[in-house]
Amino acid sequence: MTELIFNGVFNELTVEQTVSLLSCFVFQEKVNEMPKLSEVLAGPLRQMQDSARRIAKVSIEAKLDVNEDDYVESFKPSLMDVVYEWCKGASFSQLCKMTDVFEGI
């Protein structure tokens, strides 16, 4: 997250995009299907994944035991679209229809 802040990634994002991107840092559940993200969310996700790849490569160069793919995949984008719609005022029932993740997660 620090890399994203220092690289100014959040400067150009809306509140909805920012909160959606931050959901990748806290959501840890496995889901059956990855939703197709709109470009509004796919762009910030790509930026975050690119930063994660750079961090993993630098960590590997520093002889730390890091698997690049595992590290990048540890940031779960599965709820980005749900969080985005929540921020835009979607109802609870609309959000529940968008995912198979339990509401308490």
N, C-alpha and C positions, 0 to 999 in steps of 0.2 A: 504494500500500500504506500509505503514511503516513496518508492520509486515513481509511482503514479503521481503522487503529490508533487515531487520535485520536477518531474517531467511536464507538469502542467496539464495532465490528461483531464482533470476535473474542471479546468477553467472553461472549456468549451461545451461542457455537458449541461443539460437541463437538470433540475432537481430530480425528476423522474428517472432519467438515465443514470444519474449518480447513485441513487438509492438502489436501482436495479443492479448496477455493477458491484456495489458493496455487498449485495446478497451473495455473490460468489465466494466471499470470504467467510461467511458464516454457515451457509447451507452445506450439510455433509451427507445427506441421505442419498441412497441409490434410487434412481427412478427408471421405469421401464422404457420410456421414450423421451428423447431430447426434443423439445419443441423447436420448430423452425423460427428463428429470430428474425425480426424485421431489421433492415439496415440501421435503423435508429439505435438498436441494441447490439447488433452484430459488430458494428464499427468499434465501439468502446470495448467490447469483449475481445476483439482482435488485438487492440492496443494493450490490454491487460495481459493477454497470453504472450504477446511479443516481449513484454517486460519480464514476465515469468521465465521465458526461454533464456533471455539475456542473463538473468540472475542465476539460473541453473548452470549455464555455461561458465560463468565466472566462478561459481562455487566448485565446479568440476576442475577448472584450471587451478584452483587453490587447493586441490587434493581433498576436497570434502566429498563424502559419500552421498552423492545426489544422483538420482535417475531423472534425466530431463523430462521425459514424457510423464512420469509419475508426478513430478512436481507441478507441471502445467495442468495436469488433469485433477490435481487436488483442489483447484478452484472450480467449483461446481456452478455452471450457469443455468441449471435446470429450472430455477424459479424466477429468472430475470423477467420474462414476459408477464408473469403473475404479479410480481412486485411492481412492475411498470404500470399495469392496469390498476392496481391497488392505489398507487400514488395519484392516479388520474381520477379516482373516485368510484371505481367499479364496486358493485355490491358484493357482499360476502358470497351470495349464491352464484354470482357470475364467476368469481374467483375459484370457487370449488369446482366448477365445471371445466376449468382450464387445466386442471392437474389431478393426478391421482395421489398426490402427497397429502397426508392427513393434516387437518387444519392446525393441530397443536405443534407441529414440527417447526 
